[in-house]
Amino acid sequence: MFQAYSKNDILVSLELTDKQLTVLAIVSNNDYSRKIVRELDGTKDVGLMVKEYLLHDRVRSRNTGNQDFANATRVFATLTQTPASAIYQAKTENKETFGVLCKRLSDILGATEEGEEGRL
């Protein structure tokens, strides 16, 4: 079952601008992001706000993996993704590696079906 929500009602409830909500969507894999996002200037470019978010002391101290959210920023802010043709091209350029990986996956699936997990 689906529930319909008004984006404007959500923005008012969360006390965020439209751009701040986009930033929150990008960085939402942690539990301290909403308060920090609310502090950002909601009129700035989304990419710039993500960079400012990453410079926040609390984020820097917990961002031990140096996440930069580049892919999420590209998808949510500029609405662009890696074209499937680029993935296909990379796959065909590395056909030997791709074939080896496909064979290994097939072996794993076959062993799992036969109950040979220990062999993996």
C-alpha positions in Angstrom: 0.0 0.0 0.0 1.3 3.5 -0.9 0.8 6.7 0.9 0.8 10.1 -0.9 2.7 13.0 0.6 2.8 16.6 -0.2 6.4 17.7 -0.8 5.6 21.2 0.5 4.2 19.8 3.7 7.4 17.7 4.2 9.6 20.7 3.6 7.6 22.7 6.2 7.6 19.9 8.7 11.4 19.3 8.4 12.1 23.0 8.2 14.2 22.5 5.0 14.3 24.2 1.6 13.9 22.2 -1.6 17.7 22.1 -2.1 18.4 21.2 1.5 16.0 18.2 1.1 18.0 17.2 -2.0 21.2 17.4 0.1 19.5 15.4 2.9 18.6 12.7 0.3 22.2 12.5 -0.8 23.8 12.3 2.6 21.0 10.4 4.5 23.0 7.3 5.3 23.9 8.7 8.7 21.8 9.8 11.7 23.3 13.2 12.3 22.6 14.8 8.9 19.3 16.6 9.2 20.4 19.1 11.8 23.6 19.8 9.9 21.7 20.1 6.5 19.3 22.6 8.2 22.3 24.8 9.0 23.4 25.0 5.3 22.4 28.0 3.1 19.4 26.5 1.3 19.8 28.9 -1.6 23.2 27.6 -2.7 24.0 25.0 -5.3 23.3 21.4 -4.1 26.9 20.3 -4.9 28.3 23.1 -3.0 26.1 22.4 0.0 27.2 18.7 0.0 30.8 19.9 0.0 30.1 22.2 3.0 28.3 19.4 4.7 31.4 17.2 4.3 33.5 19.9 5.9 31.3 20.1 9.0 33.3 19.0 12.1 30.9 16.3 13.1 30.8 14.9 9.6 34.6 15.0 9.1 35.2 13.2 12.4 32.9 10.3 11.4 33.5 10.2 7.7 36.5 7.9 8.1 35.9 6.4 4.6 36.1 9.8 3.0 32.8 9.5 1.3 32.2 12.3 -1.1 28.7 11.4 -2.3 29.8 12.1 -5.9 27.5 9.5 -7.5 24.5 10.5 -5.4 25.1 14.2 -6.0 25.3 13.6 -9.8 22.1 11.6 -9.8 20.0 13.8 -7.4 21.4 17.2 -8.3 22.0 17.0 -12.0 19.8 14.0 -12.7 22.5 12.2 -14.6 23.7 8.6 -14.4 26.3 6.5 -16.0 24.9 5.5 -19.4 24.3 1.8 -19.9 26.3 2.0 -23.1 29.4 3.0 -21.1 28.9 -0.1 -18.9 28.5 -2.3 -21.9 31.6 -0.8 -23.5 33.7 -1.5 -20.4 32.3 -5.0 -20.3 33.3 -5.8 -23.9 36.7 -4.2 -23.5 37.3 -6.5 -20.5 35.7 -9.5 -22.1 38.2 -12.0 -20.7 37.8 -10.7 -17.2 34.1 -10.5 -17.5 34.0 -14.1 -18.8 36.2 -15.3 -15.9 33.8 -13.5 -13.4 30.7 -15.1 -15.1 32.3 -18.5 -14.9 33.2 -18.0 -11.2 29.6 -16.8 -10.4 28.2 -19.8 -12.3 30.5 -22.1 -10.2 29.4 -20.5 -7.0 25.7 -20.8 -7.9 26.2 -24.4 -8.8 28.0 -25.2 -5.6 25.4 -23.5 -3.5 22.6 -25.4 -5.2 24.5 -28.7 -4.5 25.2 -27.7 -0.9 29.0 -27.3 -1.3 29.3 -24.0 0.4 32.6 -25.1 2.1 34.3 -25.4 -1.3 33.8 -21.7 -2.0 
